[in-house]
Amino acid sequence: MAKIICIVMSGEKQRVNMSLAFTKKMKEDGNEMRILFWGPSEKLIAEDEEIRNKVKDASSLLHPKACMNFVKNMNIDSSILEESMELLPAATYIAKSVDEGYTTLTF
């Protein structure tokens, strides 16, 4: 089975929706999946209730992560994102995932 970390950087709703659908389907099929929201995607989630609810709905299966440094630098209310994901340093999480054999896929 595949080991993939999806790095979602786009602030476009279609790409965020596609990344959630892809990651969820792959996980349900038995693959080892991780998803990280980084940059503009975090801003979109914080501002768009529809997208935020989709992330919440998928959180028990996908355990999404987001970049704490972007949240801090862009003055995003961290409590909004922390409802459905863990905030952590993105670069460290990506490096750890690659070290553990995950392939990166960027949306």
C-alpha positions, 0 to 999 in steps of 0.5 A, a space after each residue: 500500500 502507498 504512503 502519501 502525505 498530501 500537502 495542501 497549499 492552494 487557497 482555491 476551494 476546488 483544490 481543497 475539496 479535491 485533496 480532501 476527497 482524494 485523501 479520504 478515498 485513499 485512506 478508506 482503501 487502506 493506504 497510509 495517508 497524511 494531510 497537511 494544510 499549509 499557507 493559503 489553504 489555512 486562510 481559506 479554511 479559517 474564512 470559509 465555513 463550508 470548507 471548514 465543515 468538510 475538514 471537520 467531517 473528515 478529521 476523525 479519519 484523516 487527523 489533519 495538520 496545519 502550519 502553526 507558523 503561518 497561522 501566527 504570521 498571518 494573525 489567523 485565529 488558531 482556535 478556529 483551525 484547532 477545532 479540526 486539526 493539530 497545529 505544528 511546524 510544517 517543515 518539521 512534519 514534512 521532513 519527518 514524513 519523508 524520513 518515514 517513507 511517505 511520498 509527497 503530493 501537493 495540491 
